[in-house]
Amino acid sequence: MTCTEFLARMTDYFDGTIAKELEAEVRQHMCECSHCEVVVNTTRQTIEIYRDTDVYELSTDTRERLIANIMSKCRGKGCA
């Protein structure tokens, strides 16, 4: 398994929807590739942090300004 193939299957791995034979290949790849192991560990930690974080409600004004600013920056970089 290449790193690209590994990354393509990572979401299914975290969701628990990966086929058993592919899961074995993913685990084997992590054992052999320290870079992908770091990606998995970092992703796992990020998921745990977000699961433990409270949801903050934004006022309508704040939400609209935030969206407008994001869209403005995005348009400036040609992504929208």
Order of alpha helices (4+ residues) and beta strands (2+ residues): alpha-alpha-alpha-alpha
